[in-house]
Amino acid sequence: MFVAVAKIKGKAKGCSSVHCILHQHALTMKKMPPFKKEALSETVKIINFIKSRPKNNRLFRILCGDMESLHTSLLLHTEIRWLFRDKSLIRLFELRNEVGIFLRDNDFVLGEKLYDER
């Protein structure tokens, strides 16, 4: 890949190259401060704990329905698409009370991190 880009730039002096969107995501993640990376990693674990297990997902949907929440589910996050985490994080923030109740009832270790004010 890089050899091809170098050859093209050697022939066409005015051309430029850009990383694909997935590579841009990976590069962005590498330059992120450690405390932000840790916080995002923990929120991803919380979301995936609920979304990746069908029973948890169903119970969470019922809880949100009972609490008459604006949303009834979280958005599943994938590690590769870092820049799309914002929508997942916004939804998690909007459902933070419901998620807190759900995690406390299931004794999930990261549940207390939702209320950590550090």
DSSP file (Angstrom, degrees, kcal/mol; ACC not computed):
  #  RESIDUE AA STRUCTURE BP1 BP2  ACC     N-H-->O    O-->H-N    N-H-->O    O-->H-N    TCO  KAPPA ALPHA  PHI   PSI    X-CA   Y-CA   Z-CA
    1    1 A M     >        0   0    0      0, 0.0     4,-2.0     0, 0.0     5,-0.2   0.000 360.0 360.0 360.0 -52.6    0.0    0.0    0.0
    2    2 A F  H  >  +     0   0    0      1,-0.2     4,-2.3     2,-0.2     5,-0.1   0.836 360.0  55.7 -67.7 -31.5    2.6    2.5    1.1
    3    3 A V  H  > S+     0   0    0      2,-0.2     4,-2.3     1,-0.2    -1,-0.2   0.911 107.4  49.3 -65.2 -42.0    4.9    1.5   -1.9
    4    4 A A  H  > S+     0   0    0      2,-0.2     4,-2.4     1,-0.2    -2,-0.2   0.913 111.1  49.1 -64.0 -42.6    2.1    2.3   -4.3
    5    5 A V  H  X S+     0   0    0     -4,-2.0     4,-2.5     1,-0.2    -1,-0.2   0.909 111.1  50.3 -63.5 -41.9    1.4    5.7   -2.7
    6    6 A A  H  X S+     0   0    0     -4,-2.3     4,-1.7     2,-0.2    -1,-0.2   0.900 111.1  48.6 -63.7 -41.0    5.1    6.5   -2.8
    7    7 A K  H  X S+     0   0    0     -4,-2.3     4,-1.6     2,-0.2    -2,-0.2   0.905 111.9  48.8 -66.0 -41.6    5.3    5.6   -6.5
    8    8 A I  H  X S+     0   0    0     -4,-2.4     4,-3.1     1,-0.2     3,-0.2   0.926 111.6  48.8 -64.6 -43.9    2.3    7.6   -7.4
    9    9 A K  H  < S+     0   0    0     -4,-2.5    -1,-0.2     1,-0.2    -2,-0.2   0.825 107.8  56.6 -65.5 -30.5    3.6   10.7   -5.5
   10   10 A G  H  < S+     0   0    0     -4,-1.7    -1,-0.2    -5,-0.2     3,-0.2   0.863 116.0  35.5 -67.2 -35.4    6.9   10.2   -7.3
   11   11 A K  H  < S+     0   0    0     -4,-1.6     2,-0.7     1,-0.3    -2,-0.2   0.868 124.6  40.1 -85.3 -40.7    5.2   10.4  -10.7
   12   12 A A    ><  -     0   0    0     -4,-3.1     3,-1.5    -5,-0.2    -1,-0.3  -0.849  69.0-173.5-114.1  93.9    2.5   13.0   -9.8
   13   13 A K  T 3  S+     0   0    0     -2,-0.7    -1,-0.1     1,-0.3    -4,-0.1   0.763  79.2  53.7 -61.3 -29.6    4.2   15.6   -7.6
   14   14 A G  T 3  S+     0   0    0      2,-0.0    -1,-0.3     0, 0.0     2,-0.1   0.509  85.8 102.6 -87.8  -3.8    1.0   17.5   -6.8
   15   15 A C    <   -     0   0    0     -3,-1.5     2,-0.3    -7,-0.2    -3,-0.0  -0.395  51.7-160.6 -82.2 158.6   -1.1   14.6   -5.5
   16   16 A S        -     0   0    0     -2,-0.1     2,-0.3     2,-0.0    -2,-0.0  -0.882   6.4-139.1-130.8 164.0   -1.8   13.9   -1.9
   17   17 A S        -     0   0    0     -2,-0.3     2,-0.4    -8,-0.0   -12,-0.0  -0.915  10.3-164.3-126.0 154.0   -2.9   10.8    0.1
   18   18 A V        -     0   0    0     -2,-0.3     2,-0.1     0, 0.0     3,-0.1  -0.992  25.4-113.6-136.2 141.6   -5.3   10.4    2.9
   19   19 A H        -     0   0    0     -2,-0.4     5,-0.0     1,-0.1     0, 0.0  -0.418  40.6-104.2 -68.2 149.4   -5.8    7.5    5.3
   20   20 A C     >  -     0   0    0      1,-0.1     4,-2.1    -2,-0.1     3,-0.3  -0.254  39.4 -98.5 -66.9 167.2   -9.1    5.7    5.0
   21   21 A I  H  > S+     0   0    0      1,-0.2     4,-2.1     2,-0.2     5,-0.1   0.843 122.7  54.0 -62.2 -36.0  -11.7    6.4    7.8
   22   22 A L  H  > S+     0   0    0      1,-0.2     4,-2.1     2,-0.2    -1,-0.2   0.889 109.3  48.4 -67.0 -37.5  -10.8    3.3    9.8
   23   23 A H  H  > S+     0   0    0     -3,-0.3     4,-2.6     2,-0.2    -2,-0.2   0.871 108.6  54.1 -68.6 -35.7   -7.2    4.2    9.9
   24   24 A Q  H  X S+     0   0    0     -4,-2.1     4,-2.3     2,-0.2    -2,-0.2   0.905 108.1  50.5 -62.1 -40.6   -8.1    7.8   10.9
   25   25 A H  H  X S+     0   0    0     -4,-2.1     4,-2.2     2,-0.2    -2,-0.2   0.937 111.2  47.7 -61.3 -47.0  -10.1    6.3   13.8
   26   26 A A  H  X S+     0   0    0     -4,-2.1     4,-1.6     1,-0.2    -2,-0.2   0.903 112.4  49.0 -62.9 -42.0   -7.1    4.1   14.9
   27   27 A L  H  X S+     0   0    0     -4,-2.6     4,-1.1     1,-0.2    -1,-0.2   0.887 110.3  51.4 -65.2 -39.0   -4.7    7.1   14.7
   28   28 A T  H  < S+     0   0    0     -4,-2.3     3,-0.5     1,-0.2     4,-0.4   0.910 107.8  52.2 -63.3 -42.5   -7.0    9.3   16.7
   29   29 A M  H >< S+     0   0    0     -4,-2.2     3,-1.0     1,-0.2    -1,-0.2   0.850 104.3  56.9 -64.6 -34.4   -7.3    6.6   19.4
   30   30 A K  H 3< S+     0   0    0     -4,-1.6    -1,-0.2     1,-0.2    -2,-0.2   0.816 107.7  47.6 -67.1 -30.3   -3.5    6.3   19.7
   31   31 A K  T 3< S+     0   0    0     -4,-1.1    -1,-0.2    -3,-0.5    -2,-0.2   0.395  86.0 114.2 -93.0   3.1   -3.1   10.1   20.5
   32   32 A M  S <  S-     0   0    0     -3,-1.0    -3,-0.0    -4,-0.4     5,-0.0  -0.507  77.1-103.0 -76.5 141.2   -5.9   10.2   23.1
   33   33 A P     >  -     0   0    0      0, 0.0     4,-2.3     0, 0.0     3,-0.5  -0.318  31.7-117.4 -60.0 145.9   -4.8   11.0   26.7
   34   34 A P  H  > S+     0   0    0      0, 0.0     4,-2.5     0, 0.0     5,-0.2   0.843 110.9  54.7 -57.4 -38.7   -4.8    7.8   28.9
   35   35 A F  H  > S+     0   0    0      1,-0.2     4,-1.9     2,-0.2     5,-0.1   0.874 111.2  45.5 -68.0 -34.0   -7.5    9.0   31.3
   36   36 A K  H  > S+     0   0    0     -3,-0.5     4,-2.6     2,-0.2     5,-0.2   0.904 111.5  52.2 -71.4 -40.4   -9.9    9.6   28.5
   37   37 A K  H  X S+     0   0    0     -4,-2.3     4,-2.2     1,-0.2    -2,-0.2   0.900 110.7  48.4 -61.0 -41.0   -9.1    6.3   26.9
   38   38 A E  H  X S+     0   0    0     -4,-2.5     4,-2.3     2,-0.2    -1,-0.2   0.916 111.3  49.5 -66.0 -43.8   -9.8    4.5   30.2
   39   39 A A  H  X S+     0   0    0     -4,-1.9     4,-2.0     1,-0.2    -2,-0.2   0.918 113.1  46.6 -62.8 -43.2  -13.1    6.3   30.6
   40   40 A L  H  X S+     0   0    0     -4,-2.6     4,-2.2     1,-0.2    -1,-0.2   0.890 110.5  53.3 -66.3 -38.0  -14.2    5.4   27.1
   41   41 A S  H  X S+     0   0    0     -4,-2.2     4,-1.9    -5,-0.2    -2,-0.2   0.906 109.2  48.9 -62.7 -41.6  -13.1    1.8   27.6
   42   42 A E  H  X S+     0   0    0     -4,-2.3     4,-2.0     2,-0.2    -1,-0.2   0.886 110.1  50.3 -67.5 -38.8  -15.2    1.5   30.7
   43   43 A T  H  X S+     0   0    0     -4,-2.0     4,-2.6     1,-0.2    -1,-0.2   0.886 108.8  52.8 -67.1 -36.1  -18.3    2.9   29.1
   44   44 A V  H  X S+     0   0    0     -4,-2.2     4,-2.8     1,-0.2    -2,-0.2   0.904 108.0  51.3 -63.8 -40.4  -17.8    0.5   26.2
   45   45 A K  H  X S+     0   0    0     -4,-1.9     4,-2.0     2,-0.2    -2,-0.2   0.895 110.5  49.1 -63.1 -39.7  -17.7   -2.4   28.6
   46   46 A I  H  X S+     0   0    0     -4,-2.0     4,-1.5     2,-0.2    -2,-0.2   0.947 113.6  45.4 -64.2 -48.5  -20.9   -1.2   30.3
   47   47 A I  H  X S+     0   0    0     -4,-2.6     4,-3.1     1,-0.2     3,-0.3   0.930 114.6  48.0 -61.1 -46.0  -22.7   -0.9   27.0
   48   48 A N  H  X S+     0   0    0     -4,-2.8     4,-2.1     1,-0.2    -1,-0.2   0.812 104.2  60.9 -68.6 -29.3  -21.4   -4.2   25.7
   49   49 A F  H  < S+     0   0    0     -4,-2.0     4,-0.3    -5,-0.2    -1,-0.2   0.894 116.1  33.3 -60.6 -39.2  -22.4   -5.9   29.0
   50   50 A I  H  < S+     0   0    0     -4,-1.5     3,-0.4    -3,-0.3     7,-0.2   0.921 124.9  40.6 -82.6 -46.9  -26.0   -4.9   28.4
   51   51 A K  H  < S+     0   0    0     -4,-3.1    -3,-0.2     1,-0.2    -2,-0.2   0.825 109.8  54.6 -76.5 -32.6  -26.2   -5.1   24.6
   52   52 A S  S  < S+     0   0    0     -4,-2.1    -1,-0.2    -5,-0.3    -3,-0.1   0.584  98.4  67.6 -84.8  -6.9  -24.1   -8.3   23.9
   53   53 A R  S  > S-     0   0    0     -3,-0.4     4,-2.6    -4,-0.3     5,-0.2  -0.945  72.5-151.4-113.2 114.8  -26.2  -10.5   26.2
   54   54 A P  H  > S+     0   0    0      0, 0.0     4,-2.5     0, 0.0     5,-0.2   0.857  95.5  51.3 -54.8 -39.8  -29.8  -11.1   24.9
   55   55 A K  H  > S+     0   0    0      2,-0.2     4,-2.6     1,-0.2     5,-0.2   0.942 112.1  46.2 -64.2 -45.6  -31.2  -11.6   28.3
   56   56 A N  H  > S+     0   0    0      1,-0.2     4,-2.7     2,-0.2     5,-0.2   0.906 111.8  52.3 -61.2 -41.1  -29.7   -8.4   29.7
   57   57 A N  H  X S+     0   0    0     -4,-2.6     4,-2.2    -7,-0.2    -1,-0.2   0.919 111.4  46.0 -62.5 -44.3  -30.8   -6.5   26.6
   58   58 A R  H  X S+     0   0    0     -4,-2.5     4,-2.2    -5,-0.2    -2,-0.2   0.925 114.1  47.9 -64.3 -44.9  -34.4   -7.8   27.0
   59   59 A L  H  X S+     0   0    0     -4,-2.6     4,-2.5     1,-0.2    -2,-0.2   0.887 111.7  50.2 -64.6 -38.1  -34.4   -7.0   30.8
   60   60 A F  H  X S+     0   0    0     -4,-2.7     4,-2.6    -5,-0.2    -1,-0.2   0.906 109.0  51.8 -66.0 -40.7  -33.0   -3.5   30.1
   61   61 A R  H  X S+     0   0    0     -4,-2.2     4,-2.1    -5,-0.2    -2,-0.2   0.909 110.9  48.0 -61.3 -42.1  -35.6   -2.8   27.5
   62   62 A I  H  X S+     0   0    0     -4,-2.2     4,-2.6     2,-0.2    -2,-0.2   0.918 110.9  51.2 -64.3 -44.2  -38.4   -3.8   30.0
   63   63 A L  H  X S+     0   0    0     -4,-2.5     4,-1.9     1,-0.2    -2,-0.2   0.922 110.7  48.2 -58.8 -45.2  -36.8   -1.6   32.7
   64   64 A C  H  <>S+     0   0    0     -4,-2.6     5,-2.6     8,-0.2     4,-0.3   0.886 111.6  50.5 -64.3 -38.1  -36.7    1.4   30.3
   65   65 A G  H ><5S+     0   0    0     -4,-2.1     3,-1.1     1,-0.2    -2,-0.2   0.910 110.2  49.3 -64.4 -42.4  -40.3    0.8   29.3
   66   66 A D  H 3<5S+     0   0    0     -4,-2.6    -2,-0.2     1,-0.3    -1,-0.2   0.840 112.7  47.2 -65.3 -33.1  -41.4    0.6   32.9
   67   67 A M  T 3<5S-     0   0    0     -4,-1.9    -1,-0.3    -5,-0.2    -2,-0.2   0.412 109.9-125.5 -88.7   2.9  -39.6    3.8   33.7
   68   68 A E  T < 5 -     0   0    0     -3,-1.1    -3,-0.2    -4,-0.3    -2,-0.1   0.904  44.4-178.0  52.8  47.7  -41.1    5.5   30.6
   69   69 A S      < -     0   0    0     -5,-2.6    -1,-0.1     2,-0.1    26,-0.1  -0.307  39.7-119.6 -73.5 158.3  -37.7    6.4   29.3
   70   70 A L  S    S+     0   0    0     24,-0.2     2,-0.3    -2,-0.0    -1,-0.1   0.860 101.5  31.2 -64.2 -37.1  -37.1    8.4   26.1
   71   71 A H        -     0   0    0     20,-0.1    -2,-0.1    23,-0.1     3,-0.1  -0.847  62.1-158.3-120.1 157.4  -35.1    5.4   24.7
   72   72 A T  S    S+     0   0    0     -2,-0.3     2,-0.3     1,-0.1    -8,-0.2   0.377  73.6  30.6-115.8   2.4  -35.5    1.7   25.3
   73   73 A S  S    S-     0   0    0     -9,-0.1     2,-0.2   -12,-0.0    -1,-0.1  -0.995  71.1-117.2-154.8 160.3  -32.0    0.5   24.3
   74   74 A L        -     0   0    0     -2,-0.3     2,-0.5   -27,-0.1    14,-0.1  -0.539  37.0-108.0 -89.5 162.7  -28.4    1.4   24.2
   75   75 A L        -     0   0    0     13,-0.3     2,-0.1    -2,-0.2   -24,-0.1  -0.821  34.2-119.4 -93.9 129.1  -26.4    1.7   20.9
   76   76 A L        -     0   0    0     -2,-0.5     2,-0.4   -25,-0.1    12,-0.1  -0.440  28.3-146.7 -69.4 137.8  -23.9   -1.1   20.4
   77   77 A H        -     0   0    0    -33,-0.2     2,-0.4    -2,-0.1     5,-0.1  -0.838   7.4-156.9-108.0 142.2  -20.4    0.1   20.1
   78   78 A T        -     0   0    0     -2,-0.4     3,-0.3     3,-0.2     6,-0.2  -0.955  18.7-134.8-115.7 141.3  -17.6   -1.3   18.0
   79   79 A E  S    S+     0   0    0     -2,-0.4     3,-0.2     1,-0.2    -1,-0.1   0.829  99.5  58.5 -62.0 -34.6  -14.0   -0.7   18.9
   80   80 A I  S    S+     0   0    0      1,-0.2     2,-1.8     2,-0.1     3,-0.2   0.904  96.3  61.0 -67.8 -41.6  -12.9    0.0   15.3
   81   81 A R    >   +     0   0    0     -3,-0.3     3,-1.2     1,-0.2    -3,-0.2  -0.496  62.3 160.7 -89.2  71.5  -15.2    3.0   14.7
   82   82 A W  G >   +     0   0    0     -2,-1.8     3,-1.9     1,-0.3     4,-0.2   0.865  67.2  59.2 -61.2 -40.6  -13.9    5.2   17.4
   83   83 A L  G >  S+     0   0    0      1,-0.3     3,-0.6    -3,-0.2    -1,-0.3   0.677  98.9  60.0 -68.6 -15.3  -15.4    8.5   16.0
   84   84 A F  G X> S+     0   0    0     -3,-1.2     4,-0.9     1,-0.2     3,-0.7   0.355  76.3  94.4 -92.4   6.7  -18.9    7.1   16.2
   85   85 A R  H <>  +     0   0    0     -3,-1.9     4,-3.1     1,-0.2     5,-0.3   0.776  66.7  77.1 -65.2 -24.6  -18.7    6.6   20.0
   86   86 A D  H <> S+     0   0    0     -3,-0.6     4,-2.6     1,-0.2    -1,-0.2   0.890  93.8  47.6 -57.1 -41.3  -20.3    9.9   20.5
   87   87 A K  H <> S+     0   0    0     -3,-0.7     4,-2.2     2,-0.2    -1,-0.2   0.903 113.2  48.5 -66.9 -39.5  -23.8    8.6   19.7
   88   88 A S  H  X S+     0   0    0     -4,-0.9     4,-2.3     2,-0.2   -13,-0.3   0.908 113.6  47.3 -64.1 -41.3  -23.2    5.6   22.0
   89   89 A L  H  X S+     0   0    0     -4,-3.1     4,-2.5     2,-0.2    -2,-0.2   0.880 110.1  51.9 -69.6 -38.3  -22.0    7.9   24.8
   90   90 A I  H  X S+     0   0    0     -4,-2.6     4,-2.5    -5,-0.3    -1,-0.2   0.931 111.6  47.0 -62.4 -44.7  -24.9   10.4   24.3
   91   91 A R  H  X S+     0   0    0     -4,-2.2     4,-1.7     1,-0.2    -2,-0.2   0.907 111.2  51.4 -64.6 -40.7  -27.4    7.5   24.6
   92   92 A L  H  < S+     0   0    0     -4,-2.3     7,-0.2     1,-0.2    -1,-0.2   0.910 110.8  48.8 -61.4 -41.7  -25.6    6.1   27.6
   93   93 A F  H >< S+     0   0    0     -4,-2.5     3,-1.3     1,-0.2     4,-0.2   0.907 109.7  51.4 -64.7 -41.3  -25.8    9.5   29.3
   94   94 A E  H 3< S+     0   0    0     -4,-2.5     3,-0.2     1,-0.3    -1,-0.2   0.823 118.7  37.8 -65.1 -29.7  -29.5    9.9   28.5
   95   95 A L  T 3X S+     0   0    0     -4,-1.7     4,-3.0    -5,-0.2    -1,-0.3   0.097  80.2 120.1-106.1  21.9  -30.1    6.5   30.0
   96   96 A R  H <> S+     0   0    0     -3,-1.3     4,-2.4     1,-0.2    -1,-0.2   0.847  74.8  49.5 -60.2 -37.0  -27.6    6.8   32.9
   97   97 A N  H  > S+     0   0    0     -3,-0.2     4,-2.2    -4,-0.2    -1,-0.2   0.932 114.4  44.7 -66.7 -44.9  -30.3    6.4   35.6
   98   98 A E  H  > S+     0   0    0      2,-0.2     4,-2.5     1,-0.2    -2,-0.2   0.904 114.6  48.8 -64.4 -42.1  -31.8    3.3   34.0
   99   99 A V  H  X S+     0   0    0     -4,-3.0     4,-2.9    -7,-0.2     5,-0.2   0.909 109.7  52.8 -64.9 -41.9  -28.3    1.9   33.4
  100  100 A G  H  X S+     0   0    0     -4,-2.4     4,-2.2    -5,-0.3    -2,-0.2   0.919 111.5  45.4 -59.4 -45.2  -27.3    2.6   37.0
  101  101 A I  H  X S+     0   0    0     -4,-2.2     4,-2.1     2,-0.2    -2,-0.2   0.926 114.2  49.4 -63.4 -45.2  -30.4    0.8   38.3
  102  102 A F  H  X S+     0   0    0     -4,-2.5     4,-1.2     1,-0.2    -2,-0.2   0.916 112.6  46.5 -61.8 -44.3  -29.8   -2.1   35.9
  103  103 A L  H  <>S+     0   0    0     -4,-2.9     5,-2.1     1,-0.2     4,-0.4   0.868 110.5  52.4 -69.7 -36.0  -26.2   -2.5   36.8
  104  104 A R  H ><5S+     0   0    0     -4,-2.2     3,-0.9    -5,-0.2    -1,-0.2   0.906 109.1  50.4 -64.1 -40.5  -26.8   -2.3   40.6
  105  105 A D  H 3<5S+     0   0    0     -4,-2.1    -1,-0.2     1,-0.2    -2,-0.2   0.778 115.1  43.6 -67.4 -26.3  -29.4   -5.1   40.3
  106  106 A N  T 3<5S-     0   0    0     -4,-1.2    -1,-0.2    -5,-0.2    -2,-0.2   0.320 106.1-125.3-101.8   6.8  -26.9   -7.3   38.4
  107  107 A D  T < 5 +     0   0    0     -3,-0.9     2,-0.5    -4,-0.4    -3,-0.2   0.876  44.1 173.2  51.4  44.3  -23.9   -6.6   40.6
  108  108 A F    > < -     0   0    0     -5,-2.1     3,-1.8     1,-0.1     4,-0.3  -0.730  32.2-137.4 -85.6 128.8  -21.8   -5.4   37.7
  109  109 A V  G >  S+     0   0    0     -2,-0.5     3,-0.9     1,-0.3     4,-0.2   0.839  99.0  53.8 -57.3 -40.9  -18.5   -4.0   38.9
  110  110 A L  G >> S+     0   0    0      1,-0.2     3,-1.1     2,-0.2     4,-0.5   0.505  81.7  92.7 -77.9  -1.6  -18.4   -1.0   36.6
  111  111 A G  G X4 S+     0   0    0     -3,-1.8     3,-1.0     1,-0.3     4,-0.3   0.864  82.3  54.6 -58.5 -36.6  -21.8    0.2   37.7
  112  112 A E  G X4 S+     0   0    0     -3,-0.9     3,-1.1    -4,-0.3    -1,-0.3   0.717  93.4  71.7 -71.2 -19.1  -20.3    2.4   40.4
  113  113 A K  G X4 S+     0   0    0     -3,-1.1     3,-1.1     1,-0.2    -1,-0.2   0.741  83.6  69.7 -67.8 -22.3  -18.1    4.1   37.7
  114  114 A L  G << S+     0   0    0     -3,-1.0    -1,-0.2    -4,-0.5    -2,-0.2   0.792 106.7  37.9 -64.3 -26.1  -21.2    5.9   36.3
  115  115 A Y  G <  S+     0   0    0     -3,-1.1     2,-0.5    -4,-0.3    -1,-0.2   0.221  83.2 124.3-111.8  13.6  -21.3    8.0   39.5
  116  116 A D    <   -     0   0    0     -3,-1.1    -3,-0.0     1,-0.1    -4,-0.0  -0.652  43.1-165.0 -76.0 120.6  -17.6    8.5   40.0
  117  117 A E              0   0    0     -2,-0.5    -1,-0.1     1,-0.2    -4,-0.0   0.248 360.0 360.0 -95.8  13.6  -17.0   12.2   40.1
  118  118 A R              0   0    0      0, 0.0    -1,-0.2     0, 0.0    -2,-0.0   0.514 360.0 360.0 -59.0 360.0  -13.3   12.2   39.6
